[in-house]
Amino acid sequence: MANESNQETDTFIYWLFTGNNAVPEFSREDATWLEMVFGYHERTTEQKARLHNLRRAAGLHAAVLLTECPGGPEREIALQRVQEAAMWANAAVSRLSRNTP
C-alpha cells in the first residue's frame, strides 16, 4: 500500500510540472503534502453524503445571517467566514480517505 501511495504522489508531481523542462526534487514528505493538498481526491458515497450535509448546514447558516443581520461590512465578514468554514470542512472530509489531518 505504501508503494502505491508513493506511486500516486510521484505521478501527481510529474503531472504538476508537465510542460516544464525539469521536475524539481522534493522530499517524500513535501511531495506527499503537495499531492494531499492540491491533488484530486475521489469521494466515497459516505463522503458525498457528509459534504451534502455540510453544504446544507452552511447554506442555512448563511440564510439566517442574510435574514437577521442588517447589511454592512460586519454581515459580509460573517458570510465570508461561513464560506471559509464550509471550504475547510470540505477539505477535511475530502482528505479523510488519505488518513491525513
Helices and strands as residue ranges (DSSP letters): H 2-16, H 28-38, H 45-68, H 73-94, G 96-98
